[in-house]
Amino acid sequence: MFKISLRLSAALCGAALMLCCSHFANAKLQSERPAPRTVMGKASTYNPLRSDDSTAGGLKTASGENYNPVDWTAAIQTALRGLFKGIKFGKAYRPAFALVEGNKRSAVVRINDVGPLKPGRIIDLNERAMRYFDPAMTRGVVAIKITPLKGSPAPGPVNGRATAPAGAKAG
C-alpha cells in the first residue's frame, strides 16, 4: 500500500509540474506575441475654431502646432499611443501616420494630437478628414479601422484602396 501511495504521489507531483510548466510556457508565448496592429472603433471630429464645439481642445495641438482644419490630421486616444511606437509630442514631436478606413474609403492622417475627449471614440479626425468619410457631416460618428504606418506617407485619400499607400509600410 505504501508503494501505491508513493507512486500515486509521484505521478501527481509530475502531473502538477507538467501543468505548471506548460502554463508558464504558454504565458511566455502570449507575452511575446506582438500587439494587434489594427484597431477598430469609432471616429468623431473636432474643431476648436468652431464656437459650438465645446469638447475640442485648444488651438494648439499636443505636437505644438496650431490646429488646422484643412490638413489631414487626427488626435489619437491616449490609451492607443503605444500602438504608434515612438510617437512623441511637445518639443520632441515625432509624427506618426495612420491609415484610416471606413465607409468604403481610406485615407492617411498624421497624428498630431491626443484625444478624443468624447467617450466611446478612439480617434478624432480634423474637419477635412471627417468630411472625407462623412461628406455632409451629418453622422458625427463613423465606424473605422486604424492601422499605424511606418515612414512618412503623404496624408490624404488613398485612391479607394484598403491597403497602405506607396512608400508606407503597415506598422
C-alpha positions in Angstrom: 0.0 0.0 0.0 2.9 2.3 0.8 4.3 1.6 -2.7 1.0 2.5 -4.3 0.6 5.8 -2.4 4.3 6.7 -3.2 3.7 6.0 -6.9 0.5 7.9 -6.8 2.0 11.0 -5.1 5.0 10.9 -7.6 2.6 10.8 -10.5 0.5 13.6 -9.1 3.7 15.7 -8.5 4.8 15.0 -12.1 1.4 16.0 -13.5 1.4 19.2 -11.4 4.9 20.1 -12.5 4.0 19.5 -16.2 0.8 21.6 -15.8 2.7 24.4 -14.2 5.5 24.4 -16.8 3.0 24.3 -19.7 1.1 27.2 -18.1 4.2 29.4 -17.8 5.4 28.4 -21.3 2.0 29.4 -22.7 2.0 32.7 -20.7 5.5 33.5 -22.1 4.4 32.8 -25.7 1.4 35.0 -25.2 3.5 37.9 -23.8 5.9 37.6 -26.8 3.2 38.0 -29.4 3.1 41.4 -30.9 0.2 43.7 -30.1 -2.6 43.9 -32.6 -1.6 46.2 -35.4 -5.1 47.3 -36.3 -7.8 48.8 -34.1 -11.5 49.1 -34.9 -13.7 51.6 -33.3 -15.5 54.9 -33.8 -14.2 58.2 -35.1 -15.6 61.6 -34.5 -14.5 65.1 -35.4 -13.2 68.1 -33.6 -12.7 71.7 -34.5 -11.6 74.2 -31.8 -12.2 77.0 -34.3 -15.9 76.5 -34.1 -17.6 78.0 -31.2 -20.2 75.2 -30.9 -17.5 72.5 -30.4 -17.1 72.6 -26.6 -15.3 69.3 -26.5 -12.4 70.3 -28.7 -9.2 71.2 -27.0 -7.4 74.5 -27.5 -6.0 75.9 -30.8 -2.6 74.3 -30.0 -2.3 70.5 -30.6 -0.2 68.2 -28.5 2.5 68.5 -31.2 2.8 72.2 -30.6 1.2 73.0 -34.0 -1.8 75.2 -34.3 -5.0 73.3 -35.2 -5.6 73.4 -39.0 -9.0 72.2 -40.3 -7.6 71.7 -43.9 -4.7 69.4 -43.0 -5.2 65.6 -42.9 -4.6 65.3 -39.1 -6.1 63.5 -36.2 -6.0 63.1 -32.4 -5.4 59.5 -31.2 -6.9 58.2 -28.0 -4.2 58.4 -25.2 -4.6 54.7 -24.5 -3.6 53.9 -28.1 -0.3 55.8 -28.1 1.6 52.5 -27.6 0.2 51.3 -31.0 2.1 54.1 -32.6 5.6 53.3 -31.3 7.8 56.3 -30.9 5.1 58.9 -31.1 6.2 61.9 -29.2 4.5 65.2 -28.5 5.7 68.7 -27.4 9.2 69.8 -28.3 10.3 66.3 -29.1 7.4 65.8 -31.6 7.9 63.0 -34.0 5.0 62.5 -36.4 3.1 59.2 -36.7 0.8 58.3 -39.5 -2.3 56.1 -39.7 -4.3 54.5 -42.4 -8.0 55.2 -41.5 -10.6 53.0 -43.3 -14.4 53.5 -43.1 -17.5 53.9 -45.3 -15.6 52.1 -48.1 -12.9 54.8 -48.1 -9.3 55.0 -47.0 -7.1 58.0 -46.0 -3.8 58.6 -44.4 -3.8 61.0 -41.5 -0.9 62.5 -39.5 -1.4 62.0 -35.7 -0.6 65.4 -34.1 -2.8 65.5 -31.1 -4.2 63.4 -28.3 -7.9 62.8 -27.6 -10.6 62.3 -28.3 -12.4 63.9 -25.5 -15.7 62.3 -26.3 -16.4 58.9 -24.6 -16.5 55.8 -26.8 -14.3 57.2 -29.6 -10.8 56.0 -30.5 -9.8 58.9 -32.8 -10.9 62.4 -33.6 -10.4 63.4 -37.2 -10.0 67.1 -38.1 -12.7 68.6 -40.2 -11.2 67.9 -43.6 -10.5 64.2 -42.8 -14.0 63.7 -41.3 -15.6 65.3 -44.4 -13.9 62.6 -46.5 -15.7 59.9 -44.5 -18.9 61.8 -43.8 -19.2 64.4 -46.6 -22.3 66.2 -45.2 -21.0 65.9 -41.6 -24.4 64.5 -40.6 -23.4 61.3 -38.9 -21.0 62.8 -36.4 -19.5 59.3 -35.7 -18.1 56.9 -38.2 -17.1 53.2 -37.7 -13.5 53.0 -38.7 -10.4 50.8 -38.7 -6.9 52.3 -37.8 -3.6 50.8 -38.9 -0.3 52.5 -37.9 2.0 53.2 -40.8 5.8 53.4 -40.8 7.6 56.1 -42.8 6.2 59.4 -43.8 3.4 58.8 -46.3 1.6 61.7 -47.9 -1.6 62.4 -45.9 -4.8 62.3 -47.8 -7.1 59.9 -49.6 -5.8 56.5 -50.7 -7.4 56.1 -54.1 -10.1 53.7 -53.0 -7.5 51.1 -51.8 -7.8 49.4 -48.4 -4.1 48.9 -48.2 -1.1 51.1 -47.2 -0.2 53.7 -49.8 3.1 53.5 -51.8 6.0 54.4 -49.7 4.4 53.3 -46.4 4.5 50.1 -44.6 1.9 48.8 -42.1 3.3 49.4 -38.6 
